[in-house]
Amino acid sequence: MSVEYTDGRQFAGELWMPGDPGYMESCFHRVYHSRLPARLPAAVLRAANTDDVVAGVHLARERGWIVGLRSGGHSFPVWGVREGGLLIDLANLNDMSFDRETGIVRVGPAIAGGRELNPYLEQFGMFFPGGGCSDVGLGGFLLQGGIGWNFRGWGFSAEQIVAIDVVTADGELVHADEKENSDLFWAARGAGPGYCGVITNFYLRTRPLPQGLSSTLQIFSADDYADVLDWLCAEQVNFDPLVHLVAISLVPQFPIPGHRDGELGFAIWAVAFCDSMEEADAALRPIIGGPFAEKAEHTVPPHPTTLEAEYAFVDSSHPPNRRYRVDSAWVEGSPKAITSASTRLVLERPRNEPGHTFFQFALPRQGPDMAMSLRTNVMVGAYIIYQDAADDDRYQDWLLSAMGELEPLTIGQYWGDSDQQVRRVKCLTDDAWKRLRRIRAERDPDGVFADYLAGSVPFDNTNEWQTEGSS
Ligand SMILES: Cc1cc2nc3c(=O)[nH]c(=O)nc-3n(C[C@H](O)[C@H](O)[C@H](O)COP(=O)(O)OP(=O)(O)OC[C@H]3O[C@@H](n4cnc5c(N)ncnc54)[C@H](O)[C@@H]3O)c2cc1C
């Protein structure tokens, strides 16, 4: 549908203003979860194509609106919806093309890594390590670094971006890579929800689809969590770098003999991304046969799996249209200290919901020079997933106090599992933050693009409990 706006601009897509039929629906269209903010934009543009994005940036400049963006609609604080701003919804920037010669795939930002990109790449025998949930949009995911399949061994998914197309604050479409517009390229790999442009295409390096894809799951009684977690924190650095490894506190969703219904368990979930099943089995053996193996209440031995099956496993514990409270911490400390500071998050978490506390492991490694620069070998994340708005405050208070116990060990936080309106935590190294602010000031001096969304004070990349005078 062609929409003519009062300024005489033509959009091939759709534009809604408050009062227009469909305006409210357009504000939260495709938002994955149901805890929506009270903020409302001055207008919503569902761009049909890149020209619309360019025109939208010009319109926002003329009107003095800040620009917020939506790619996949998964950000927990719904970052793209800004009071009085222009929300540009990139839903229709969703095409993909694969270059067989280079192994590089070009994707629009609204493409979902699991539901769309990997099924497309499969025909070429390739894959891309997007987020664990099949539906997460690549736009927001890649901008914040991206913790995808085998983050432990391969690092952030954004390391695989080789170039981008960006609409700048001047409303100009440019290409950026390590040589051309290298500042925009550097910033795109980690700036998270404060980038100074609209990325209309990502060019991503892909990997051959592993021939030895094997998965295993062990569930222990929560009483054994400290032994198991302590061992994993100490030993994970010695496991095969092709093993994706996560430990999870959760209420098992199926009956387990000897495990009381509705009670928390502590799971080790590992997926090997190897070249053959023999290699995969060998890679998983030290994990499944660890010192506490005999104590496991339930063991699914290593077995051939598919990406589809692993996505389904993750999706089952992240239902849509629920209220989510999430938080995270990159922690550093002895295995015993991490285990002990996580006790509340693991043992006292709410039980009547499908949420979980997870420990995402990573091998020590030096990634490329990019904005996402802060990480440790263990990330702790907590998701509370519920239905009733009456529980909002109770769960927020619980999460804040449980995450507070990790603060002495907390180096920072992951953009993807954060809400700086609730808890201000550092997401980038100090050097990267300074460089990013410089790039933003040069590229977007008028502040066309929405800056980080924080609480009563602007986000300044500090840990609030370490900031002088903070409460
Ligand atoms: C169920 C669920 C599972 C998740 N699992 C994972 C996971 O496994 N790994 C992980 O790392 N994260 C995960 N996340 C977090 C998720 O990656 C982030 O919320 C991310 O921001 C989602 O990207 P999006 O494009 O869907 O979000 P959106 O809400 O559409 O975008 C978020 C923000 O990113 C910026 N942005 C998005 N697109 C562009 C663009 N094209 N140009 C410039 N800026 C842009 C904007 O600031 C935008 O407001 C999960 C989230 C959910 C809800």
The ligand as a Gaussian input file, in Angstrom:
#p B3LYP/6-31G(d) Opt

LIG

0 1
 C       12.784000     -15.911000      23.889000
 C       14.100000     -15.212000      23.770000
 C       15.261000     -15.954000      23.613000
 C       16.494000     -15.316000      23.484000
 N       17.623000     -16.074000      23.288000
 C       18.808000     -15.462000      23.078000
 C       19.985000     -16.205000      22.775000
 O       19.975000     -17.428000      22.684000
 N       21.152000     -15.532000      22.606000
 C       21.205000     -14.167000      22.679000
 O       22.275000     -13.602000      22.487000
 N       20.108000     -13.443000      22.949000
 C       18.924000     -14.049000      23.150000
 N       17.807000     -13.307000      23.426000
 C       17.940000     -11.864000      23.530000
 C       17.822000     -11.234000      22.141000
 O       18.909000     -11.574000      21.355000
 C       17.778000      -9.721000      22.254000
 O       16.603000      -9.383000      22.923000
 C       17.866000      -9.028000      20.898000
 O       17.840000      -7.629000      21.094000
 C       16.752000      -9.429000      20.006000
 O       16.898000      -8.885000      18.728000
 P       15.592000      -8.497000      17.921000
 O       16.020000      -7.934000      16.635000
 O       14.659000      -9.651000      17.931000
 O       14.994000      -7.380000      18.897000
 P       14.339000      -5.972000      18.589000
 O       13.529000      -5.670000      19.799000
 O       13.660000      -5.936000      17.290000
 O       15.593000      -4.992000      18.516000
 C       16.273000      -4.646000      19.687000
 C       17.085000      -3.396000      19.473000
 O       18.266000      -3.687000      18.719000
 C       18.584000      -2.573000      17.884000
 N       18.404000      -2.973000      16.497000
 C       17.691000      -4.026000      16.052000
 N       17.787000      -4.108000      14.721000
 C       18.569000      -3.089000      14.321000
 C       19.046000      -2.665000      13.045000
 N       18.716000      -3.325000      11.940000
 N       19.856000      -1.585000      12.989000
 C       20.209000      -0.911000      14.107000
 N       19.785000      -1.271000      15.351000
 C       18.961000      -2.348000      15.452000
 C       17.602000      -1.476000      18.219000
 O       18.138000      -0.701000      19.272000
 C       16.412000      -2.289000      18.689000
 O       15.507000      -1.530000      19.471000
 C       16.565000     -13.909000      23.546000
 C       15.382000     -13.169000      23.712000
 C       14.157000     -13.821000      23.823000
 C       12.899000     -13.025000      23.997000

